[in-house]
Amino acid sequence: MAQPTTHVPVAGAPATTVRVSVVDDHESVRLGLKAACTDAGFEFIVAAASVDELIAQLGGRECDVVVLDLSLGDGSTVTENVKRVQAVGSAVLIHSIADRVASVREALAAGAAGVIPKSSATKTVISAVETVARGDVLNNLEWATAIDADSDFAKAQLGRREREILHLYASGFPLKLAAQQLGIGYSTAREYLDRIRVKYVEVGRPAPTKVDLLRRAVEDGILPGLDPEAGDGR
């Protein structure tokens, strides 16, 4: 089996090559991000003006992260674009003007891994790509602001025990240890976790994985407030 491509780390670049594509309907943005990703040691795959173009150019090739503009000029919807990118096996990093709160919320609800403003420094964008490529949640100020500012972002109505289980489990505790911490049985903890997932599905914010549950816990204030510097990966 072929080993992952490696390169000599430069200025904090990742040890293994991250495969990146960009979807933005402004050519200058596409060219700028392509240059920045290449300089960071990433393997740049596709620069496209639409998700249709991205999928056509990928031609079945794998891509770890797609940096996706929030609003494209082809009439496509935010949810549609996020879901289609995820369907080809890529994580989605939204790159957009941060004041489009409703659209940011929609992208996060659709499963985007995070949001980075177009006003961000290049090194911040690169760090965000690395974070998303690792499968981590991008905890940054833009995410928190989008959630806090949008009163329509539906919160799952979790009971006290459910919130406690979610807090411990999403923080990294194995479910068995979380149950021990709360003085309940493993099967009871599992029932709470199943109920939590059902409640998030009911409000249109499914959380099938542990990473998804972490995101929901952060979004709903069950875990501590977000660090605006976390996007720098430090």
DOMI-731574 format. One record per residue (C-alpha): residue in three letters; residue number from 1; x, y, z. Coordinates in Angstrom, 2 decimals, m for minus. Layout:
<recs>
<rec><r>ALA</r><k>NUM</k><px>X</px><py>Y</py><pz>Z</pz></rec>
...
</recs>
This chain:
<recs>
<rec><r>MET</r><k>1</k><px>0.00</px><py>0.00</py><pz>0.00</pz></rec>
<rec><r>ALA</r><k>2</k><px>1.41</px><py>3.37</py><pz>m0.99</pz></rec>
<rec><r>GLN</r><k>3</k><px>2.58</px><py>5.61</py><pz>1.84</pz></rec>
<rec><r>PRO</r><k>4</k><px>1.22</px><py>9.18</py><pz>2.18</pz></rec>
<rec><r>THR</r><k>5</k><px>3.27</px><py>11.80</py><pz>0.35</pz></rec>
<rec><r>THR</r><k>6</k><px>5.51</px><py>13.75</py><pz>2.68</pz></rec>
<rec><r>HIS</r><k>7</k><px>7.50</px><py>16.94</py><pz>2.43</pz></rec>
<rec><r>VAL</r><k>8</k><px>10.02</px><py>18.85</py><pz>4.51</pz></rec>
<rec><r>PRO</r><k>9</k><px>8.02</px><py>20.97</py><pz>6.99</pz></rec>
<rec><r>VAL</r><k>10</k><px>8.43</px><py>24.69</py><pz>6.43</pz></rec>
<rec><r>ALA</r><k>11</k><px>7.12</px><py>27.43</py><pz>8.74</pz></rec>
<rec><r>GLY</r><k>12</k><px>4.70</px><py>25.14</py><pz>10.55</pz></rec>
<rec><r>ALA</r><k>13</k><px>3.47</px><py>23.26</py><pz>7.49</pz></rec>
<rec><r>PRO</r><k>14</k><px>1.95</px><py>19.81</py><pz>8.14</pz></rec>
<rec><r>ALA</r><k>15</k><px>4.17</px><py>16.72</py><pz>8.06</pz></rec>
<rec><r>THR</r><k>16</k><px>1.87</px><py>14.91</py><pz>5.63</pz></rec>
<rec><r>THR</r><k>17</k><px>0.48</px><py>16.55</py><pz>2.56</pz></rec>
<rec><r>VAL</r><k>18</k><px>m3.05</px><py>17.93</py><pz>2.84</pz></rec>
<rec><r>ARG</r><k>19</k><px>m5.07</px><py>17.83</py><pz>m0.37</pz></rec>
<rec><r>VAL</r><k>20</k><px>m7.01</px><py>21.06</py><pz>m0.88</pz></rec>
<rec><r>SER</r><k>21</k><px>m9.45</px><py>22.49</py><pz>m3.41</pz></rec>
<rec><r>VAL</r><k>22</k><px>m11.14</px><py>25.88</py><pz>m3.61</pz></rec>
<rec><r>VAL</r><k>23</k><px>m14.63</px><py>26.80</py><pz>m4.82</pz></rec>
<rec><r>ASP</r><k>24</k><px>m15.15</px><py>30.54</py><pz>m5.29</pz></rec>
<rec><r>ASP</r><k>25</k><px>m16.73</px><py>32.48</py><pz>m8.12</pz></rec>
<rec><r>HIS</r><k>26</k><px>m14.06</px><py>35.21</py><pz>m7.95</pz></rec>
<rec><r>GLU</r><k>27</k><px>m10.94</px><py>34.30</py><pz>m9.91</pz></rec>
<rec><r>SER</r><k>28</k><px>m8.68</px><py>36.49</py><pz>m7.78</pz></rec>
<rec><r>VAL</r><k>29</k><px>m9.73</px><py>34.60</py><pz>m4.64</pz></rec>
<rec><r>ARG</r><k>30</k><px>m9.15</px><py>31.24</py><pz>m6.30</pz></rec>
<rec><r>LEU</r><k>31</k><px>m5.68</px><py>32.25</py><pz>m7.49</pz></rec>
<rec><r>GLY</r><k>32</k><px>m4.74</px><py>33.73</py><pz>m4.12</pz></rec>
<rec><r>LEU</r><k>33</k><px>m5.81</px><py>30.67</py><pz>m2.16</pz></rec>
<rec><r>LYS</r><k>34</k><px>m4.13</px><py>28.34</py><pz>m4.62</pz></rec>
<rec><r>ALA</r><k>35</k><px>m0.83</px><py>30.21</py><pz>m4.20</pz></rec>
<rec><r>ALA</r><k>36</k><px>m1.15</px><py>30.27</py><pz>m0.40</pz></rec>
<rec><r>CYS</r><k>37</k><px>m1.95</px><py>26.55</py><pz>m0.19</pz></rec>
<rec><r>THR</r><k>38</k><px>0.91</px><py>25.64</py><pz>m2.51</pz></rec>
<rec><r>ASP</r><k>39</k><px>3.33</px><py>27.79</py><pz>m0.51</pz></rec>
<rec><r>ALA</r><k>40</k><px>2.17</px><py>26.02</py><pz>2.67</pz></rec>
<rec><r>GLY</r><k>41</k><px>3.13</px><py>22.65</py><pz>1.18</pz></rec>
<rec><r>PHE</r><k>42</k><px>m0.41</px><py>21.46</py><pz>0.51</pz></rec>
<rec><r>GLU</r><k>43</k><px>m1.26</px><py>19.44</py><pz>m2.57</pz></rec>
<rec><r>PHE</r><k>44</k><px>m3.59</px><py>21.72</py><pz>m4.49</pz></rec>
<rec><r>ILE</r><k>45</k><px>m6.18</px><py>19.76</py><pz>m6.47</pz></rec>
<rec><r>VAL</r><k>46</k><px>m8.84</px><py>21.99</py><pz>m8.05</pz></rec>
<rec><r>ALA</r><k>47</k><px>m9.77</px><py>25.68</py><pz>m8.27</pz></rec>
<rec><r>ALA</r><k>48</k><px>m13.41</px><py>25.93</py><pz>m9.38</pz></rec>
<rec><r>ALA</r><k>49</k><px>m16.11</px><py>28.58</py><pz>m9.70</pz></rec>
<rec><r>SER</r><k>50</k><px>m18.92</px><py>26.22</py><pz>m8.68</pz></rec>
<rec><r>VAL</r><k>51</k><px>m19.50</px><py>22.87</py><pz>m7.00</pz></rec>
<rec><r>ASP</r><k>52</k><px>m20.53</px><py>21.42</py><pz>m10.37</pz></rec>
<rec><r>GLU</r><k>53</k><px>m17.15</px><py>22.45</py><pz>m11.76</pz></rec>
<rec><r>LEU</r><k>54</k><px>m15.35</px><py>21.09</py><pz>m8.70</pz></rec>
<rec><r>ILE</r><k>55</k><px>m16.93</px><py>17.65</py><pz>m9.03</pz></rec>
<rec><r>ALA</r><k>56</k><px>m16.25</px><py>17.52</py><pz>m12.76</pz></rec>
<rec><r>GLN</r><k>57</k><px>m12.60</px><py>18.49</py><pz>m12.35</pz></rec>
<rec><r>LEU</r><k>58</k><px>m12.00</px><py>16.16</py><pz>m9.41</pz></rec>
<rec><r>GLY</r><k>59</k><px>m12.95</px><py>13.24</py><pz>m11.61</pz></rec>
<rec><r>GLY</r><k>60</k><px>m13.02</px><py>10.90</py><pz>m8.64</pz></rec>
<rec><r>ARG</r><k>61</k><px>m9.76</px><py>12.12</py><pz>m7.11</pz></rec>
<rec><r>GLU</r><k>62</k><px>m9.67</px><py>12.44</py><pz>m3.33</pz></rec>
<rec><r>CYS</r><k>63</k><px>m9.52</px><py>15.79</py><pz>m1.58</pz></rec>
<rec><r>ASP</r><k>64</k><px>m9.24</px><py>16.37</py><pz>2.17</pz></rec>
<rec><r>VAL</r><k>65</k><px>m10.60</px><py>19.90</py><pz>2.44</pz></rec>
<rec><r>VAL</r><k>66</k><px>m12.62</px><py>22.14</py><pz>0.14</pz></rec>
<rec><r>VAL</r><k>67</k><px>m12.47</px><py>25.85</py><pz>0.94</pz></rec>
<rec><r>LEU</r><k>68</k><px>m15.96</px><py>26.92</py><pz>m0.11</pz></rec>
<rec><r>ASP</r><k>69</k><px>m17.34</px><py>30.40</py><pz>m0.67</pz></rec>
<rec><r>LEU</r><k>70</k><px>m20.61</px><py>30.84</py><pz>1.18</pz></rec>
<rec><r>SER</r><k>71</k><px>m22.49</px><py>32.45</py><pz>m1.68</pz></rec>
<rec><r>LEU</r><k>72</k><px>m21.89</px><py>31.45</py><pz>m5.29</pz></rec>
<rec><r>GLY</r><k>73</k><px>m23.37</px><py>33.16</py><pz>m8.31</pz></rec>
<rec><r>ASP</r><k>74</k><px>m24.88</px><py>30.08</py><pz>m9.94</pz></rec>
<rec><r>GLY</r><k>75</k><px>m28.11</px><py>30.00</py><pz>m7.95</pz></rec>
<rec><r>SER</r><k>76</k><px>m27.04</px><py>27.08</py><pz>m5.77</pz></rec>
<rec><r>THR</r><k>77</k><px>m27.95</px><py>26.98</py><pz>m2.07</pz></rec>
<rec><r>VAL</r><k>78</k><px>m25.58</px><py>26.84</py><pz>0.87</pz></rec>
<rec><r>THR</r><k>79</k><px>m26.94</px><py>23.51</py><pz>2.12</pz></rec>
<rec><r>GLU</r><k>80</k><px>m26.82</px><py>21.96</py><pz>m1.33</pz></rec>
<rec><r>ASN</r><k>81</k><px>m23.20</px><py>23.00</py><pz>m1.84</pz></rec>
<rec><r>VAL</r><k>82</k><px>m22.02</px><py>21.78</py><pz>1.56</pz></rec>
<rec><r>LYS</r><k>83</k><px>m23.78</px><py>18.43</py><pz>1.19</pz></rec>
<rec><r>ARG</r><k>84</k><px>m22.47</px><py>17.84</py><pz>m2.34</pz></rec>
<rec><r>VAL</r><k>85</k><px>m18.89</px><py>18.57</py><pz>m1.30</pz></rec>
<rec><r>GLN</r><k>86</k><px>m19.22</px><py>16.21</py><pz>1.67</pz></rec>
<rec><r>ALA</r><k>87</k><px>m20.61</px><py>13.54</py><pz>m0.65</pz></rec>
<rec><r>VAL</r><k>88</k><px>m17.28</px><py>13.39</py><pz>m2.52</pz></rec>
<rec><r>GLY</r><k>89</k><px>m15.49</px><py>12.75</py><pz>0.78</pz></rec>
<rec><r>SER</r><k>90</k><px>m14.16</px><py>16.22</py><pz>1.54</pz></rec>
<rec><r>ALA</r><k>91</k><px>m14.50</px><py>18.32</py><pz>4.67</pz></rec>
<rec><r>VAL</r><k>92</k><px>m15.87</px><py>21.81</py><pz>4.10</pz></rec>
<rec><r>LEU</r><k>93</k><px>m14.26</px><py>25.02</py><pz>5.33</pz></rec>
<rec><r>ILE</r><k>94</k><px>m16.46</px><py>28.04</py><pz>4.67</pz></rec>
<rec><r>HIS</r><k>95</k><px>m14.50</px><py>31.09</py><pz>3.47</pz></rec>
<rec><r>SER</r><k>96</k><px>m16.74</px><py>34.10</py><pz>3.38</pz></rec>
<rec><r>ILE</r><k>97</k><px>m17.75</px><py>37.54</py><pz>4.57</pz></rec>
<rec><r>ALA</r><k>98</k><px>m18.48</px><py>36.97</py><pz>8.25</pz></rec>
<rec><r>ASP</r><k>99</k><px>m21.57</px><py>39.15</py><pz>8.51</pz></rec>
<rec><r>ARG</r><k>100</k><px>m23.83</px><py>36.76</py><pz>6.57</pz></rec>
<rec><r>VAL</r><k>101</k><px>m25.09</px><py>35.26</py><pz>9.80</pz></rec>
<rec><r>ALA</r><k>102</k><px>m28.07</px><py>33.28</py><pz>8.51</pz></rec>
<rec><r>SER</r><k>103</k><px>m26.02</px><py>31.72</py><pz>5.72</pz></rec>
<rec><r>VAL</r><k>104</k><px>m23.19</px><py>30.88</py><pz>8.11</pz></rec>
<rec><r>ARG</r><k>105</k><px>m25.65</px><py>29.16</py><pz>10.42</pz></rec>
<rec><r>GLU</r><k>106</k><px>m27.11</px><py>27.25</py><pz>7.48</pz></rec>
<rec><r>ALA</r><k>107</k><px>m23.63</px><py>26.07</py><pz>6.43</pz></rec>
<rec><r>LEU</r><k>108</k><px>m22.81</px><py>24.88</py><pz>9.94</pz></rec>
<rec><r>ALA</r><k>109</k><px>m26.14</px><py>23.10</py><pz>10.27</pz></rec>
<rec><r>ALA</r><k>110</k><px>m25.46</px><py>21.38</py><pz>6.94</pz></rec>
<rec><r>GLY</r><k>111</k><px>m22.19</px><py>20.01</py><pz>8.31</pz></rec>
<rec><r>ALA</r><k>112</k><px>m19.45</px><py>22.52</py><pz>7.43</pz></rec>
<rec><r>ALA</r><k>113</k><px>m16.44</px><py>22.04</py><pz>9.69</pz></rec>
<rec><r>GLY</r><k>114</k><px>m16.01</px><py>25.73</py><pz>10.36</pz></rec>
<rec><r>VAL</r><k>115</k><px>m16.00</px><py>29.29</py><pz>9.09</pz></rec>
<rec><r>ILE</r><k>116</k><px>m13.08</px><py>31.56</py><pz>8.27</pz></rec>
<rec><r>PRO</r><k>117</k><px>m13.64</px><py>35.19</py><pz>7.13</pz></rec>
<rec><r>LYS</r><k>118</k><px>m12.22</px><py>36.44</py><pz>3.86</pz></rec>
<rec><r>SER</r><k>119</k><px>m10.60</px><py>39.20</py><pz>5.88</pz></rec>
<rec><r>SER</r><k>120</k><px>m8.41</px><py>36.66</py><pz>7.73</pz></rec>
<rec><r>ALA</r><k>121</k><px>m4.65</px><py>36.65</py><pz>7.38</pz></rec>
<rec><r>THR</r><k>122</k><px>m3.32</px><py>33.98</py><pz>5.04</pz></rec>
<rec><r>LYS</r><k>123</k><px>m1.61</px><py>32.11</py><pz>7.89</pz></rec>
<rec><r>THR</r><k>124</k><px>m4.95</px><py>31.93</py><pz>9.72</pz></rec>
<rec><r>VAL</r><k>125</k><px>m6.65</px><py>30.41</py><pz>6.68</pz></rec>
<rec><r>ILE</r><k>126</k><px>m3.83</px><py>27.88</py><pz>6.29</pz></rec>
<rec><r>SER</r><k>127</k><px>m4.04</px><py>26.96</py><pz>9.98</pz></rec>
<rec><r>ALA</r><k>128</k><px>m7.81</px><py>26.51</py><pz>9.64</pz></rec>
<rec><r>VAL</r><k>129</k><px>m7.32</px><py>24.18</py><pz>6.66</pz></rec>
<rec><r>GLU</r><k>130</k><px>m4.87</px><py>22.08</py><pz>8.72</pz></rec>
<rec><r>THR</r><k>131</k><px>m7.33</px><py>21.92</py><pz>11.64</pz></rec>
<rec><r>VAL</r><k>132</k><px>m10.21</px><py>20.78</py><pz>9.42</pz></rec>
<rec><r>ALA</r><k>133</k><px>m7.98</px><py>18.29</py><pz>7.58</pz></rec>
<rec><r>ARG</r><k>134</k><px>m7.17</px><py>16.60</py><pz>10.91</pz></rec>
<rec><r>GLY</r><k>135</k><px>m10.88</px><py>16.13</py><pz>11.49</pz></rec>
<rec><r>ASP</r><k>136</k><px>m10.93</px><py>18.64</py><pz>14.32</pz></rec>
<rec><r>VAL</r><k>137</k><px>m13.62</px><py>21.23</py><pz>15.00</pz></rec>
<rec><r>LEU</r><k>138</k><px>m12.63</px><py>24.76</py><pz>14.05</pz></rec>
<rec><r>ASN</r><k>139</k><px>m13.49</px><py>26.71</py><pz>17.19</pz></rec>
<rec><r>ASN</r><k>140</k><px>m13.23</px><py>30.34</py><pz>16.22</pz></rec>
<rec><r>LEU</r><k>141</k><px>m14.93</px><py>33.63</py><pz>16.94</pz></rec>
<rec><r>GLU</r><k>142</k><px>m16.85</px><py>33.74</py><pz>13.66</pz></rec>
<rec><r>TRP</r><k>143</k><px>m18.55</px><py>30.44</py><pz>14.45</pz></rec>
<rec><r>ALA</r><k>144</k><px>m19.54</px><py>31.62</py><pz>17.92</pz></rec>
<rec><r>THR</r><k>145</k><px>m20.78</px><py>34.98</py><pz>16.65</pz></rec>
<rec><r>ALA</r><k>146</k><px>m22.89</px><py>33.36</py><pz>13.94</pz></rec>
<rec><r>ILE</r><k>147</k><px>m24.59</px><py>31.09</py><pz>16.46</pz></rec>
<rec><r>ASP</r><k>148</k><px>m25.07</px><py>33.72</py><pz>19.17</pz></rec>
<rec><r>ALA</r><k>149</k><px>m26.43</px><py>36.33</py><pz>16.76</pz></rec>
<rec><r>ASP</r><k>150</k><px>m29.03</px><py>34.10</py><pz>15.16</pz></rec>
<rec><r>SER</r><k>151</k><px>m32.05</px><py>33.60</py><pz>17.39</pz></rec>
<rec><r>ASP</r><k>152</k><px>m33.50</px><py>31.12</py><pz>14.89</pz></rec>
<rec><r>PHE</r><k>153</k><px>m30.73</px><py>28.58</py><pz>15.50</pz></rec>
<rec><r>ALA</r><k>154</k><px>m32.77</px><py>25.82</py><pz>17.11</pz></rec>
<rec><r>LYS</r><k>155</k><px>m31.41</px><py>24.38</py><pz>20.34</pz></rec>
<rec><r>ALA</r><k>156</k><px>m32.18</px><py>20.84</py><pz>21.36</pz></rec>
<rec><r>GLN</r><k>157</k><px>m34.05</px><py>20.79</py><pz>24.66</pz></rec>
<rec><r>LEU</r><k>158</k><px>m31.75</px><py>18.57</py><pz>26.70</pz></rec>
<rec><r>GLY</r><k>159</k><px>m32.40</px><py>17.55</py><pz>30.28</pz></rec>
<rec><r>ARG</r><k>160</k><px>m29.84</px><py>18.02</py><pz>33.05</pz></rec>
<rec><r>ARG</r><k>161</k><px>m28.48</px><py>14.47</py><pz>32.85</pz></rec>
<rec><r>GLU</r><k>162</k><px>m28.36</px><py>14.62</py><pz>29.06</pz></rec>
<rec><r>ARG</r><k>163</k><px>m26.36</px><py>17.85</py><pz>29.21</pz></rec>
<rec><r>GLU</r><k>164</k><px>m23.99</px><py>16.29</py><pz>31.77</pz></rec>
<rec><r>ILE</r><k>165</k><px>m23.41</px><py>13.22</py><pz>29.60</pz></rec>
<rec><r>LEU</r><k>166</k><px>m22.91</px><py>15.36</py><pz>26.50</pz></rec>
<rec><r>HIS</r><k>167</k><px>m20.47</px><py>17.62</py><pz>28.34</pz></rec>
<rec><r>LEU</r><k>168</k><px>m18.30</px><py>14.72</py><pz>29.49</pz></rec>
<rec><r>TYR</r><k>169</k><px>m18.54</px><py>12.62</py><pz>26.33</pz></rec>
<rec><r>ALA</r><k>170</k><px>m17.92</px><py>15.52</py><pz>23.94</pz></rec>
<rec><r>SER</r><k>171</k><px>m15.01</px><py>16.63</py><pz>26.13</pz></rec>
<rec><r>GLY</r><k>172</k><px>m13.25</px><py>13.36</py><pz>25.38</pz></rec>
<rec><r>PHE</r><k>173</k><px>m14.36</px><py>10.96</py><pz>28.11</pz></rec>
<rec><r>PRO</r><k>174</k><px>m15.14</px><py>7.41</py><pz>26.94</pz></rec>
<rec><r>LEU</r><k>175</k><px>m18.83</px><py>6.78</py><pz>27.57</pz></rec>
<rec><r>LYS</r><k>176</k><px>m18.07</px><py>4.17</py><pz>30.25</pz></rec>
<rec><r>LEU</r><k>177</k><px>m15.92</px><py>6.63</py><pz>32.18</pz></rec>
<rec><r>ALA</r><k>178</k><px>m18.49</px><py>9.39</py><pz>31.74</pz></rec>
<rec><r>ALA</r><k>179</k><px>m21.11</px><py>7.07</py><pz>33.24</pz></rec>
<rec><r>GLN</r><k>180</k><px>m18.81</px><py>6.32</py><pz>36.19</pz></rec>
<rec><r>GLN</r><k>181</k><px>m18.25</px><py>10.04</py><pz>36.76</pz></rec>
<rec><r>LEU</r><k>182</k><px>m22.01</px><py>10.55</py><pz>37.04</pz></rec>
<rec><r>GLY</r><k>183</k><px>m22.64</px><py>7.43</py><pz>39.09</pz></rec>
<rec><r>ILE</r><k>184</k><px>m24.88</px><py>5.78</py><pz>36.51</pz></rec>
<rec><r>GLY</r><k>185</k><px>m24.65</px><py>2.54</py><pz>34.55</pz></rec>
<rec><r>TYR</r><k>186</k><px>m23.14</px><py>2.30</py><pz>31.08</pz></rec>
<rec><r>SER</r><k>187</k><px>m26.45</px><py>1.23</py><pz>29.55</pz></rec>
<rec><r>THR</r><k>188</k><px>m28.18</px><py>4.26</py><pz>31.10</pz></rec>
<rec><r>ALA</r><k>189</k><px>m25.50</px><py>6.56</py><pz>29.73</pz></rec>
<rec><r>ARG</r><k>190</k><px>m25.94</px><py>4.97</py><pz>26.30</pz></rec>
<rec><r>GLU</r><k>191</k><px>m29.70</px><py>5.63</py><pz>26.49</pz></rec>
<rec><r>TYR</r><k>192</k><px>m29.04</px><py>9.29</py><pz>27.32</pz></rec>
<rec><r>LEU</r><k>193</k><px>m26.63</px><py>9.56</py><pz>24.38</pz></rec>
<rec><r>ASP</r><k>194</k><px>m29.15</px><py>7.97</py><pz>22.02</pz></rec>
<rec><r>ARG</r><k>195</k><px>m31.82</px><py>10.42</py><pz>23.22</pz></rec>
<rec><r>ILE</r><k>196</k><px>m29.45</px><py>13.35</py><pz>22.70</pz></rec>
<rec><r>ARG</r><k>197</k><px>m28.86</px><py>12.30</py><pz>19.10</pz></rec>
<rec><r>VAL</r><k>198</k><px>m32.60</px><py>11.91</py><pz>18.49</pz></rec>
<rec><r>LYS</r><k>199</k><px>m33.28</px><py>15.39</py><pz>19.88</pz></rec>
<rec><r>TYR</r><k>200</k><px>m30.65</px><py>16.94</py><pz>17.61</pz></rec>
<rec><r>VAL</r><k>201</k><px>m32.15</px><py>15.17</py><pz>14.61</pz></rec>
<rec><r>GLU</r><k>202</k><px>m35.56</px><py>16.56</py><pz>15.57</pz></rec>
<rec><r>VAL</r><k>203</k><px>m34.29</px><py>20.17</py><pz>15.38</pz></rec>
<rec><r>GLY</r><k>204</k><px>m32.52</px><py>19.56</py><pz>12.07</pz></rec>
<rec><r>ARG</r><k>205</k><px>m28.98</px><py>19.36</py><pz>13.49</pz></rec>
<rec><r>PRO</r><k>206</k><px>m28.02</px><py>15.68</py><pz>13.33</pz></rec>
<rec><r>ALA</r><k>207</k><px>m24.95</px><py>14.59</py><pz>15.27</pz></rec>
<rec><r>PRO</r><k>208</k><px>m24.11</px><py>11.01</py><pz>14.23</pz></rec>
<rec><r>THR</r><k>209</k><px>m20.44</px><py>11.15</py><pz>15.29</pz></rec>
<rec><r>LYS</r><k>210</k><px>m18.56</px><py>12.20</py><pz>18.42</pz></rec>
<rec><r>VAL</r><k>211</k><px>m17.08</px><py>15.17</py><pz>16.55</pz></rec>
<rec><r>ASP</r><k>212</k><px>m20.61</px><py>16.24</py><pz>15.59</pz></rec>
<rec><r>LEU</r><k>213</k><px>m21.66</px><py>16.02</py><pz>19.24</pz></rec>
<rec><r>LEU</r><k>214</k><px>m18.68</px><py>18.18</py><pz>20.21</pz></rec>
<rec><r>ARG</r><k>215</k><px>m19.81</px><py>20.78</py><pz>17.70</pz></rec>
<rec><r>ARG</r><k>216</k><px>m23.37</px><py>20.73</py><pz>19.03</pz></rec>
<rec><r>ALA</r><k>217</k><px>m22.13</px><py>21.06</py><pz>22.62</pz></rec>
<rec><r>VAL</r><k>218</k><px>m20.05</px><py>24.10</py><pz>21.66</pz></rec>
<rec><r>GLU</r><k>219</k><px>m22.85</px><py>25.63</py><pz>19.62</pz></rec>
<rec><r>ASP</r><k>220</k><px>m25.35</px><py>25.26</py><pz>22.46</pz></rec>
<rec><r>GLY</r><k>221</k><px>m23.04</px><py>26.51</py><pz>25.22</pz></rec>
<rec><r>ILE</r><k>222</k><px>m22.73</px><py>23.12</py><pz>26.94</pz></rec>
<rec><r>LEU</r><k>223</k><px>m18.96</px><py>23.30</py><pz>26.58</pz></rec>
<rec><r>PRO</r><k>224</k><px>m16.93</px><py>26.44</py><pz>27.43</pz></rec>
<rec><r>GLY</r><k>225</k><px>m16.95</px><py>29.51</py><pz>25.22</pz></rec>
<rec><r>LEU</r><k>226</k><px>m14.89</px><py>29.52</py><pz>22.06</pz></rec>
<rec><r>ASP</r><k>227</k><px>m11.36</px><py>30.84</py><pz>21.94</pz></rec>
<rec><r>PRO</r><k>228</k><px>m10.93</px><py>33.41</py><pz>19.15</pz></rec>
<rec><r>GLU</r><k>229</k><px>m7.29</px><py>32.36</py><pz>18.81</pz></rec>
<rec><r>ALA</r><k>230</k><px>m8.12</px><py>28.66</py><pz>18.38</pz></rec>
<rec><r>GLY</r><k>231</k><px>m8.24</px><py>29.10</py><pz>14.62</pz></rec>
<rec><r>ASP</r><k>232</k><px>m4.46</px><py>29.52</py><pz>14.70</pz></rec>
<rec><r>GLY</r><k>233</k><px>m4.08</px><py>25.89</py><pz>15.79</pz></rec>
<rec><r>ARG</r><k>234</k><px>m2.03</px><py>26.76</py><pz>18.89</pz></rec>
</recs>
